[in-house]
């Protein structure tokens, strides 16, 4: 079976080769012999996907060892001693030499060391001097501890920063897939707009959004939204809190943040009113559109995320709004949130070909107002909005 039959939207072989070469160039410069990474979800677990085009899902860990000169080693769910050689030529396990099975579960503590022991067996045989961990903060403590204890005499360094930068700067192929994600989200919102009505529960609205997305090539995502009478805030809420039934005159603030074909994330947020929007809702949205434009005007290659975040807070104060205490703008790719973030503690500068979601908002006792769209950073600033859904409060 060929790759186009099995994978819903495969990343091309040349694109994967580009990533591998870029990573190995950085590794040679730093004298790193192998990178080790582990992810267990495809919301905020994009390292494994970036290197292999295989997502980690459902809390089941996948560990990748990316060798400086050899095809990768993948450790994933499977039976004991279920190692098999695929030698880098398998149409699914591209660039991977060996797939090792490990029946380990994050919820079962006595399997904590299974993945690390498999990795140690591979690493010790090669006698590496320096190992780079990618995203160690997202790895289980037991996994990292076992690796470090088992690699005495080997230098273990944090290689996350340079991998994060490589992931954040998108290729032409990746940019094309992000645009497809935004087109998909526009279509999802249009479907919701045509179907939403009194009597639906909030969770039925978000279920419709998820269903439409998966029909159009999405695999994963979150759908946040809650309804309320106009005059009360309709804040973002997850599925557990989406039990309310919509009534005539209510409004719902909906965030669609799912990945598109190929696994890249974008996000869009709009407000829907089942009736007439209040002046407060309309004015609130206009204010956040202006705040969004203020941030976008500062986003260009070389710009400091810290300076933009501080300028945004000053803008909000100057216009009578509270400064941001949440994350209001950030890069996206295989992760819903990746670096750089537009925040005062971010040190990575903005560069061309980064994909940003920009979603300022503010909260009062009577309203939650926000807007969210994606923009690609180009040579002289951001390009046109990648979402085409009109920026307004929708009345149905």
C-alpha positions in Angstrom: 0.0 0.0 0.0 1.5 3.4 -1.0 1.7 6.4 1.2 -1.1 8.4 -0.5 -3.5 5.5 0.3 -2.6 5.2 4.0 -1.8 8.8 5.2 -4.6 11.3 4.9 -2.3 14.1 3.9 1.4 13.2 3.8 4.3 15.5 4.1 6.5 15.1 1.0 9.8 13.2 1.1 11.8 16.4 0.0 10.2 18.4 2.9 11.2 15.7 5.5 14.7 15.6 4.0 14.9 19.4 4.4 14.0 19.2 8.0 16.5 16.4 8.7 19.3 18.2 7.0 18.6 21.4 8.9 18.6 19.6 12.2 21.8 17.8 11.4 23.5 21.0 10.4 22.7 22.4 13.8 23.8 19.2 15.6 27.2 19.2 13.8 27.7 22.8 14.8 27.1 21.9 18.5 28.8 18.5 18.3 25.6 16.7 19.3 25.5 13.0 18.3 21.8 12.3 18.7 18.5 14.0 19.7 16.0 12.3 21.9 12.4 13.5 22.1 9.1 12.1 23.4 5.6 13.2 22.9 2.2 11.8 23.9 -0.3 14.1 22.2 -0.7 16.1 19.0 -2.1 19.3 20.6 1.2 20.3 22.1 3.5 17.5 21.1 4.8 18.4 17.7 8.4 17.4 17.8 7.8 13.7 16.9 5.5 14.8 14.1 8.0 17.3 12.7 10.8 14.7 12.5 8.7 11.7 11.4 5.3 12.9 9.9 3.7 10.5 12.5 1.7 12.2 15.3 1.8 11.1 18.9 -1.7 10.7 20.2 -4.0 9.8 23.1 -1.5 9.9 25.8 0.5 7.0 24.4 4.2 8.0 24.3 6.3 8.0 21.2 10.1 8.4 21.6 12.3 9.3 18.7 16.1 9.1 18.6 17.4 11.2 15.7 20.9 10.1 15.0 23.5 12.5 13.5 24.5 10.0 10.7 21.9 7.2 10.7 18.2 6.8 10.1 16.0 7.4 13.2 14.9 5.0 16.0 11.2 5.1 17.0 9.9 3.6 20.2 6.1 3.3 20.3 3.3 1.2 21.6 3.8 -2.5 20.9 4.6 -5.8 22.4 7.7 -6.8 24.3 10.7 -7.5 22.0 8.6 -6.3 19.0 11.5 -4.6 17.3 11.6 -4.6 13.6 14.0 -3.1 11.0 12.4 -0.9 8.4 15.8 0.5 7.2 14.5 4.0 6.3 12.6 2.8 3.2 9.1 2.0 4.7 6.5 4.3 3.1 5.0 5.0 6.6 8.1 5.0 8.8 10.1 7.2 6.5 13.7 8.0 7.7 13.4 5.4 10.4 15.7 2.4 10.7 14.1 0.5 13.6 10.7 0.5 15.3 10.8 -0.8 18.9 7.6 -1.8 20.7 7.1 -1.0 24.3 3.8 -1.7 26.1 4.2 1.3 28.5 1.5 3.6 29.8 1.8 7.0 31.5 -0.9 6.0 33.9 0.9 2.8 35.0 3.8 3.7 37.1 5.7 0.4 36.9 6.2 0.9 33.2 7.8 4.3 33.7 11.3 3.1 32.6 10.3 1.0 29.6 10.8 3.7 27.0 14.0 4.9 28.6 15.5 1.4 28.8 14.8 0.8 25.1 16.4 4.2 24.3 19.5 3.4 26.5 20.0 0.1 24.7 20.2 2.0 21.4 22.3 4.9 22.6 24.9 2.9 24.6 25.7 0.7 21.6 26.8 3.7 19.6 29.0 5.2 22.3 27.7 8.8 21.8 29.5 11.6 23.7 26.7 14.2 23.6 23.0 13.7 23.6 20.5 16.5 23.1 17.1 16.4 24.7 14.3 18.1 22.8 11.5 19.4 25.0 12.6 17.8 28.2 10.0 19.8 30.2 7.3 17.9 28.4 8.8 14.5 29.0 8.0 12.4 32.1 10.4 13.0 34.9 11.1 9.2 35.2 12.1 9.1 31.5 14.6 11.9 31.8 16.0 10.7 35.1 16.5 7.1 33.8 18.2 8.4 30.7 20.6 10.6 32.6 21.4 7.9 35.1 22.0 5.4 32.4 24.3 7.7 30.3 26.9 8.4 33.0 30.0 9.8 31.2 27.8 11.1 28.4 27.0 14.8 28.2 23.2 15.4 28.1 22.3 18.9 26.9 19.0 20.8 26.1 18.7 21.1 22.3 15.1 22.5 22.4 15.9 26.1 21.4 17.4 25.4 18.0 14.7 22.8 17.1 12.0 25.3 18.1 13.4 27.9 15.7 13.6 25.3 12.9 10.0 24.3 13.5 8.8 27.9 13.7 10.2 29.0 10.3 7.8 27.4 7.8 8.8 26.1 4.3 6.6 26.8 1.2 5.0 23.4 1.6 4.2 24.1 5.2 2.8 27.5 4.5 0.5 26.0 1.8 -0.8 23.5 4.4 -1.4 26.3 6.9 -3.4 28.2 4.3 -5.5 25.1 3.7 -6.2 24.9 7.4 -7.4 28.4 7.5 -9.6 27.8 4.5 -11.0 24.7 6.2 -11.8 26.7 9.4 -13.6 29.4 7.3 -15.7 26.6 5.9 -16.3 25.1 9.4 -17.5 28.5 10.7 -19.8 28.9 7.7 -21.4 25.5 8.4 -21.9 26.4 12.1 -23.4 29.7 11.1 -25.9 28.0 8.8 -27.0 25.4 11.4 -26.9 27.1 14.8 -30.4 27.7 16.3 -32.2 27.9 19.6 -32.6 24.5 21.2 -29.1 23.3 20.4 -26.7 22.8 23.3 -23.3 24.4 23.2 -21.7 20.9 22.8 -23.8 20.2 19.7 -22.4 23.4 18.1 -18.8 22.4 18.8 -19.5 18.8 17.8 -20.7 20.0 14.4 -17.5 22.1 14.0 -15.4 19.1 14.8 -17.3 16.8 12.4 -17.1 19.3 9.6 -13.3 19.7 10.2 -12.6 16.0 10.1 -14.5 15.6 6.9 -12.2 18.2 5.5 -8.9 16.6 6.6 -8.5 17.6 10.2 -7.3 15.0 12.7 -7.3 16.9 16.0 -8.1 20.1 17.8 -10.1 22.0 20.5 -13.4 23.7 20.1 -14.0 26.3 22.9 -17.3 28.1 23.3 -20.1 28.8 25.6 -23.4 30.6 25.3 -25.1 33.2 27.5 -27.8 35.8 27.3 -26.6 39.1 25.8 -25.5 41.2 28.8 -23.7 38.3 30.4 -20.2 37.1 29.4 -20.0 34.0 27.1 -16.4 32.9 27.8 -14.4 30.2 26.2 -15.1 26.8 27.8 -14.2 23.2 27.0 -16.6 20.3 26.3 -17.1 19.5 30.0 -18.8 22.9 30.4 -20.8 23.0 27.2 -24.1 21.7 28.5 -26.1 24.9 28.2 -29.0 25.0 25.8 -29.1 28.1 23.5 -32.2 30.3 23.6 -33.4 33.0 21.2 -31.5 36.2 21.9 -28.4 34.4 23.3 -24.9 34.8 22.0 -22.0 32.3 21.7 -18.3 33.1 21.4 -16.7 30.2 19.4 -13.1 29.3 19.0 -12.2 26.8 16.3 -8.6 25.6 16.9 -8.1 22.4 15.0 -5.3 21.2 12.7 -5.8 21.0 9.0 -4.6 18.6 6.3 -1.0 17.7 7.1 -1.4 18.4 10.8 -0.8 22.2 11.0 -2.8 24.3 13.4 -4.5 27.7 13.0 -7.4 29.2 14.9 -10.4 31.5 14.4 -12.8 33.1 16.9 -16.0 34.9 16.2 -19.2 35.9 18.1 -22.6 34.7 17.0 -25.9 36.2 18.3 -29.2 34.4 17.9 -31.0 37.7 17.3 -29.8 41.3 17.7 -26.3 42.1 18.9 -26.0 44.8 21.6 -24.0 47.9 21.0 -21.7 46.7 23.7 -20.9 43.5 21.8 -20.3 45.4 18.5 -18.2 48.1 20.2 -16.2 45.4 22.0 -15.4 43.6 18.8 -14.4 46.8 17.0 -12.0 47.6 19.9 -10.3 44.2 19.7 -10.0 44.5 15.9 -8.1 47.7 16.4 -6.0 46.1 19.1 -5.3 43.2 16.7 -4.2 45.7 14.0 -2.0 47.5 16.5 -0.1 44.3 17.2 0.1 43.3 13.5 1.6 46.6 12.6 4.6 45.8 14.8 5.2 42.2 13.7 8.1 42.1 11.2 11.3 40.1 11.0 13.7 41.1 13.8 11.0 42.5 16.0 11.2 41.8 19.7 8.2 39.8 21.1 8.9 41.4 24.5 8.6 44.9 23.1 5.4 44.1 21.2 3.8 42.6 24.3 4.7 45.6 26.4 3.4 48.0 23.7 0.1 46.0 23.5 -0.4 46.3 27.2 0.2 50.1 27.0 -2.2 50.3 24.1 -4.9 48.5 26.1 -4.4 50.7 29.2 -4.5 53.8 27.0 -7.8 52.8 25.6 -9.4 51.9 28.9 -8.9 48.1 28.8 -7.0 45.9 31.2 -3.5 44.7 30.1 -3.2 41.1 29.0 -2.6 38.5 31.7 -3.0 35.6 29.3 -1.2 34.7 26.0 -2.8 36.8 23.3 -0.5 36.0 20.3 1.8 33.2 19.4 3.3 31.1 16.6 1.6 27.9 15.5 2.6 24.8 13.6 2.3 21.2 14.6 1.6 22.6 18.1 -1.4 24.8 18.9 1.1 27.0 20.7 4.8 27.1 19.8 7.5 29.6 20.1 7.8 32.5 19.7 5.1 33.8 21.9 4.2 37.5 22.0 4.8 37.9 25.7 7.2 39.8 27.9 9.2 36.6 28.8 9.9 35.5 25.2 13.5 35.8 23.9 13.1 34.4 20.4 12.7 37.2 17.8 10.2 37.2 15.0 11.4 35.9 11.6 9.9 35.7 8.2 7.7 32.7 7.4 6.4 32.3 10.9 2.7 31.7 11.4 1.0 33.7 14.1 -2.4 33.6 15.7 -3.3 37.0 17.1 -6.3 37.1 19.5 -6.5 40.1 21.9 -9.5 40.1 24.2 -10.9 41.6 27.4 -13.4 40.5 30.0 -16.1 42.5 31.9 -19.0 41.6 34.1 -21.3 41.8 31.1 -19.2 40.6 28.1 -16.2 38.6 26.9 -14.9 40.1 23.7 -12.2 38.6 21.4 -11.2 38.1 17.9 -8.7 35.6 16.5 -7.1 35.1 13.1 -3.8 33.8 11.6 -1.2 35.8 9.7 2.1 34.8 8.0 5.1 37.1 8.7 6.7 38.2 5.4 9.8 40.2 4.5 8.4 43.6 5.5 5.6 42.6 8.0 2.6 40.4 8.1 0.8 39.3 4.9 -3.0 39.4 4.4 -5.2 37.7 7.0 -5.3 34.0 6.1 -8.9 33.6 7.3 -11.5 35.1 5.0 -14.4 35.1 7.4 -15.6 38.6 8.0 -14.5 40.3 11.2 -17.9 41.2 12.7 -20.5 40.0 15.2 -22.7 37.6 13.3 -26.5 37.9 13.8 -28.6 34.9 12.8 
